[in-house]
Amino acid sequence: MAKRGRKSAAEQSVAALLAQTSTDDLLGAPLSLSDQELGVWRDVVENHPEGAFTPIHAPLLEMYCRHVVQSRLIADEILNFKREWLADDDGLKRYDRLLAMQEREGRAASSLATRLRITRQATVDPKTAGRAHRNQPQGRKPWEGA
């Protein structure tokens, strides 16, 4: 049962301290991460409830961030690859290597995301996801008009 009346200064300071520590429950990023990797880290950690990641998750999460950033770097290289370079055997080999590297990085990031349980399949109950899809109304939406 709660106490009646005003709270003492000591109780208020303890409550403030507890509130402060609860916001600090998010897992801190390692200092070795680059700015881009730090952005991925924050996106993942802030998108999950407090306490979802503990210090034991840090190495896997660090590797995940690195693979995501590397995959983005390789994707930029592929986007900047000029089409006329494909006419040359060396250009074709380089393009093939870039695609293979991107696939490896994507596979590694996906595997780590599954292990960290941050994929959609790990966060949504299959029964409720299927039920939500089945319960969607079919046909026109009321706001679409006649």
C-alpha positions as CSV (number, residue, x, y, z in Angstrom):
1,M,0.0,0.0,0.0
2,A,1.2,3.5,-0.8
3,K,1.9,6.0,2.0
4,R,-0.4,8.9,2.4
5,G,0.6,12.5,2.4
6,R,3.5,14.4,0.9
7,K,6.7,12.6,-0.1
8,S,9.9,13.5,1.8
9,A,12.9,15.0,0.0
10,A,14.7,11.7,0.4
11,E,11.9,9.8,-1.3
12,Q,11.8,12.3,-4.1
13,S,15.6,12.2,-4.7
14,V,15.4,8.3,-4.8
15,A,12.5,8.5,-7.3
16,A,14.5,11.0,-9.4
17,L,17.6,8.7,-9.3
18,L,15.5,5.7,-10.4
19,A,13.9,7.7,-13.2
20,Q,17.4,8.7,-14.4
21,T,18.8,5.2,-14.3
22,S,15.8,3.8,-16.2
23,T,16.6,6.1,-19.2
24,D,20.2,5.0,-19.1
25,D,19.2,1.3,-19.4
26,L,19.9,1.5,-23.2
27,L,23.0,-0.3,-24.1
28,G,25.9,2.1,-24.7
29,A,27.8,1.9,-28.0
30,P,31.5,0.9,-28.0
31,L,33.9,3.7,-28.7
32,S,35.4,1.8,-31.7
33,L,32.3,2.3,-33.9
34,S,32.4,4.9,-36.8
35,D,29.8,7.6,-37.0
36,Q,27.7,5.5,-39.6
37,E,28.0,2.4,-37.4
38,L,27.0,4.4,-34.4
39,G,23.9,5.6,-36.3
40,V,22.9,2.0,-37.0
41,W,23.6,1.1,-33.3
42,R,21.3,3.9,-32.1
43,D,18.5,2.9,-34.6
44,V,18.5,-0.7,-33.4
45,V,18.8,0.0,-29.6
46,E,16.3,2.9,-29.5
47,N,13.8,0.9,-31.5
48,H,13.6,-1.8,-28.9
49,P,12.4,-1.7,-25.3
50,E,14.8,-0.8,-22.5
51,G,16.7,-3.8,-21.3
52,A,16.2,-5.7,-24.6
53,F,20.0,-5.6,-25.1
54,T,22.5,-6.4,-22.3
55,P,26.3,-6.1,-22.4
56,I,26.5,-9.7,-23.6
57,H,24.7,-8.6,-26.8
58,A,27.3,-5.8,-27.5
59,P,29.7,-7.9,-29.7
60,L,27.0,-9.3,-31.9
61,L,25.3,-5.9,-32.2
62,E,28.7,-4.3,-33.0
63,M,29.3,-6.9,-35.8
64,Y,25.8,-6.3,-37.1
65,C,26.4,-2.5,-37.4
66,R,29.7,-3.1,-39.2
67,H,28.1,-5.4,-41.7
68,V,25.2,-3.1,-42.4
69,V,27.5,-0.2,-43.0
70,Q,29.8,-2.3,-45.2
71,S,26.8,-3.5,-47.2
72,R,25.7,0.1,-47.8
73,L,29.3,1.1,-48.9
74,I,29.3,-1.8,-51.4
75,A,25.8,-0.8,-52.6
76,D,27.1,2.7,-53.3
77,E,30.0,1.2,-55.3
78,I,27.5,-0.8,-57.4
79,L,25.3,2.2,-58.0
80,N,28.3,4.2,-59.2
81,F,29.5,1.4,-61.5
82,K,29.3,2.6,-65.1
83,R,27.5,0.3,-67.5
84,E,30.2,0.6,-70.2
85,W,32.7,-1.1,-67.9
86,L,30.7,-4.3,-68.3
87,A,31.9,-4.6,-71.9
88,D,35.5,-5.4,-70.6
89,D,36.3,-8.7,-68.9
90,D,38.0,-6.8,-66.0
91,G,35.0,-4.7,-65.5
92,L,32.7,-7.7,-65.5
93,K,34.9,-9.5,-62.9
94,R,34.9,-6.4,-60.7
95,Y,31.1,-6.1,-60.9
96,D,30.7,-9.8,-60.1
97,R,33.1,-9.4,-57.1
98,L,31.1,-6.4,-55.9
99,L,27.8,-8.4,-56.1
100,A,29.4,-11.3,-54.3
101,M,30.7,-9.0,-51.5
102,Q,27.3,-7.4,-51.2
103,E,25.6,-10.8,-50.9
104,R,28.1,-11.9,-48.2
105,E,27.6,-8.7,-46.2
106,G,23.8,-9.0,-46.5
107,R,23.9,-12.6,-45.4
108,A,26.1,-11.9,-42.4
109,A,23.9,-9.0,-41.3
110,S,20.8,-11.1,-41.7
111,S,22.2,-13.9,-39.7
112,L,23.3,-11.5,-36.9
113,A,19.9,-9.8,-36.9
114,T,18.2,-13.2,-36.5
115,R,20.5,-14.1,-33.6
116,L,19.9,-10.8,-32.0
117,R,16.1,-11.3,-32.5
118,I,15.6,-8.0,-34.2
119,T,14.0,-9.3,-37.4
120,R,10.3,-8.9,-38.0
121,Q,9.7,-12.7,-37.7
122,A,11.3,-12.6,-34.2
123,T,9.2,-9.7,-33.0
124,V,5.8,-10.6,-34.3
125,D,3.8,-13.6,-33.3
126,P,2.9,-15.6,-36.4
127,K,-0.6,-16.3,-35.2
128,T,-1.5,-12.7,-34.6
129,A,0.3,-11.5,-37.8
130,G,-1.7,-14.0,-39.9
131,R,-4.9,-13.1,-38.1
132,A,-4.3,-9.4,-38.7
133,H,-3.8,-10.0,-42.4
134,R,-7.0,-12.1,-42.6
135,N,-9.1,-9.6,-40.7
136,Q,-8.2,-6.7,-43.0
137,P,-11.4,-5.6,-44.8
138,Q,-11.5,-6.6,-48.5
139,G,-12.7,-4.3,-51.2
140,R,-12.8,-0.5,-51.1
141,K,-11.9,1.5,-48.1
142,P,-14.7,3.8,-46.7
143,W,-12.6,6.9,-47.5
144,E,-12.0,5.9,-51.1
145,G,-15.5,6.9,-52.1
146,A,-17.8,5.3,-54.7
